[in-house]
Amino acid sequence: MAINKTELSFLNQLTSEIIILNEDLKIVWLNYSALNKGWVIDDKNNLITNQLSEVTNSSLVSLFKSAIRKNLSQTKRDFELINSKLEKREIDLTVRWSNSYECLIVEILCVDNLNKMVDSSKTFSIQKIAANLARTLAHEVKNPLSGIKGSAQILSKKLQDDFSTKFLKIIINETDRLNDIVTKILTPPSKPNLALFNIHSALEQVYALADADDNKVELIRDYDPSIPEINGDENLFIQAILNIVKNAQQAVENTENASITIKSRIQFGKPINGTIHPTVCSIEIKDNGPGIPNELQDQVFFPMVSVKDQGSGLGLTIAQDIIRIHGGGIIFSSNPGSTVFSIQIPLKLNNKESQIA
């Protein structure tokens, strides 16, 4: 039975790479994940990927021919794909010959992605527990703060001397400041008003606000115009991204030739909160500041954690909450001279057929 390539389009929803070959090991069809991972064909419909090393190519051909000859399914765990530049990719590889359609079906699952998915899920769980704990503690702190402020206000009416007035005013002001912080921790992010919007419209507003706030730092824009519209709350997105950009501005304030880059890209097969998504919109905010101290890197999204002496430690927490209610996530990497925060939002694209004759 001949393969109907139109019927194969549902395989484009898979994050695993699907490759279909005929008996002569000529390419019949590739799904989107395979194409995005670099699998291509030459002018004779032979399967190649970034010029595979001879050893890897020979191993694959032997495995494919064995599956066809024995008419069975074979799986290789932790198989190393090595290209001509000696770059490695660890995969789980399953091949199966189909008598019904007279084709060889190859499924590839990247082991690295599985590890990233586990790490992503673990990070998400830890941060969620920490956020809930912070809100519980904030609730317990709120009542004593009210008592402290009330007592200070009563004393301020009875003690009118300059010394008492000065320090009671400090107590009241600091109590108000702490109460504002606690209120922000206890208040969940606003319910999003979902609508389709252009992510670059939001980024341009962030750029304008950041540039007006501090024009001493060079702001660089690097956009991918092919990104489709996102279904979300544009105002909340602006708040989340602006929080990260403002953190970056404060981080580079003492850096020579300070710069911040706002970058947008489409990425494929990325794990978000423990789930691998086929297509992702990635927004990166990169600065060339001193970096986040190693001892704080596991805590940067926790409430009340800040590198700055006067910081409330809520900017990243609020940004993370906003992105999470949109089904996305935030990851970061930081070293001296380069800190990158990446917002990743799953994209739902219209299916198109992926056919290769």
C-alpha angles and dihedrals in degrees: 000000000000119000117252102215092198090063090055094065092095087069088069087076091066122096090209117088114253120197124178120199133179125232091276089054091250116147117260103169143348127198123225094263091056092048092048091052092057103263108148138158132237125231090275094053092253115150115247134159122198089324100301117226114260092247093052093044091050092049092051094048091050091050093048094049091047092054091050094046095047094038094223144107120269130187129197116195122208092005113177119227109200123185128204090271088058091246110152134214121184114218145166107234126198123181126184132176114223115209091188095060098021094231140114115242116206121191121188125190117187110230089202089061091053090053091048090049091054091047091047092051092047093049091048092051094047093048092047092052091047092049092050091048091050091051091050091051091045090055091052091049096050097072097051089049090058090051093049093050093046092050091049091051091052091049092048089061093052100038110058101164118116094246095054093041092053097052097037088054089053090050092050094045094047091046089053090049093051091045090054090052093048091048091053091051092049095044112086118221116277118272105261121247096221120215137136113271139165109255090212090059087059092045091051091054090050089049092051093048093046093046092051091048096050121005093172092080117074109239114203124194121205109173134177104218092196093073109116124226117288125226105230148087107298094197092053090047090053090052093049095048093042091054090056094045092050089051088052092049091053091046094056099040091109096036121110113238089007115198139174123198123204108199133179126195143159113242132185135219096007124160116235120182092339098316127098112227122200096221127023137180107223122198114189127193110193127182133181096222129127094281133236115299111256093237091060100043094092091051107041094111094048117105115257093021113121138157089210120083092225097035123120093211092228103107097083093038091056092044091052092049091051093050092046094055086057091054093254138113143214125229130174145189124200136189131151106289096015131059119166126188113190124197111200122195123181114239125212107208130187110260117250127185117261107205131164117185 
